[in-house]
């Protein structure tokens, strides 16, 4: 279903923006580099999953498989 795929991509985009805001906040407040690296890794994972869902996984079936 097209709506489910678009909803998943929209939620991934919101998650990426929130994670990016966390990185900017850590940079602005002068947090330790370890925290910034962990948050940066989370951002890479969320972008990677969004790219997989949008570009690589073209056929999206919501039906139950028996």
C-alpha positions as CSV (number, residue, x, y, z in Angstrom):
1,X,0.0,0.0,0.0
2,X,1.3,3.4,-1.0
3,X,0.2,5.1,2.2
4,X,2.1,2.8,4.5
5,X,5.3,3.3,2.5
6,X,4.9,7.1,2.5
7,X,4.1,7.1,6.2
8,X,7.2,5.1,6.9
9,X,9.4,7.5,4.9
10,X,7.8,10.5,6.6
11,X,8.4,9.1,10.1
12,X,12.0,8.3,9.1
13,X,12.5,11.8,7.9
14,X,11.1,13.2,11.2
15,X,13.5,10.9,13.1
16,X,16.4,12.1,11.0
17,X,15.5,15.7,11.7
18,X,15.2,15.1,15.4
19,X,18.6,13.3,15.5
20,X,20.2,16.1,13.5
21,X,18.8,18.6,16.0
22,X,20.4,16.5,18.8
23,X,23.8,16.8,17.0
24,X,23.4,20.5,16.6
25,X,22.5,20.9,20.3
26,X,25.5,18.8,21.4
27,X,27.8,20.9,19.2
28,X,26.3,24.2,20.5
29,X,26.6,23.2,24.2
30,X,30.1,21.8,23.8
31,X,29.2,18.2,24.7
32,X,31.9,15.5,24.8
33,X,32.9,14.1,21.4
34,X,31.8,10.6,22.4
35,X,28.2,11.7,22.6
36,X,28.4,13.5,19.3
37,X,29.9,10.4,17.7
38,X,27.1,8.2,19.1
39,X,24.4,10.6,17.9
40,X,26.1,10.9,14.5
41,X,26.1,7.1,14.2
42,X,22.4,7.0,14.9
43,X,21.9,9.6,12.2
44,X,23.8,7.5,9.7
45,X,21.6,4.5,10.6
46,X,18.4,6.4,10.2
47,X,19.4,7.9,6.9
48,X,20.5,4.4,5.7
49,X,17.2,2.8,6.6
50,X,15.3,5.6,4.9
51,X,17.4,5.2,1.7
52,X,16.8,1.4,1.8
53,X,13.0,1.9,2.3
54,X,12.7,4.5,-0.4
55,X,15.2,3.5,-3.1
56,X,16.2,-0.1,-2.7
57,X,13.0,-1.7,-1.6
58,X,10.7,-0.8,-4.5
59,X,8.0,-3.4,-4.0
60,X,6.2,-2.9,-0.7
61,X,3.6,-5.5,0.1
62,X,1.4,-5.1,3.2
63,X,-0.4,-8.4,2.7
64,X,0.0,-11.2,5.2
65,X,2.0,-14.0,3.7
66,X,0.7,-17.5,4.3
